[in-house]
């Protein structure tokens, strides 16, 4: 079977991503993939998203959470999901709305409203997945959380990260290949073992103990 040729602009974007140690280098690559990637592969990602066991229920309700009130979350008891989420944002100097404004949302909506909605909800949950899994925001922590995400519901951006990081190590830093592969394996295994998280309205559980939620969803 003849393999499809990659668009030259996409190849250039891939090479630029591989040559950069900026953790955000995969962002333009993944956006270029959404624009220039093989259509059959993109349709495959759409099918994976729509085939998620929780997708039908999610699409019926199309739940999107309001922007979190970080001050209110900070006032919740220690150890609750909301308090830990607020601490995570503060410790990492993150804007709670950053991923809600991602260009990927529009790119996915261009492929259909259903796919666009699922992507938008997924971006709302990225930082919460860090808190639920306990994975930090170091480069290896991000590899763990995107591997966890792809194991739960494959999507182009996180898949691009876990596909290119090992190649980047092979080309430039082979001594880092073992910890990168360990991080991918750890996140993937947890994502496969855990109960599905995408369809949960986590924002309704701000006042619940994080430890209880981890046990309930097989994250502990």
Secondary structure by P-SEA (a helix, b strand, c coil): cbbbbccaaaaaaaaaaaaccccccaaaaaaaaaccccaaaaaaaaaaaaaccaaaaaaaccccccccaaaaaaacccccaaaaaaaaaaaaccccccccccaaaaaaaaacaaaaaaaaaaaaaaaaaaaaacccccaaaaaaaaaaaaaacccaaaaaaaacaaaaaaaccccaaaaaaaaaaaaaaaaaaccccccccccccccccaaaaaaaaccc
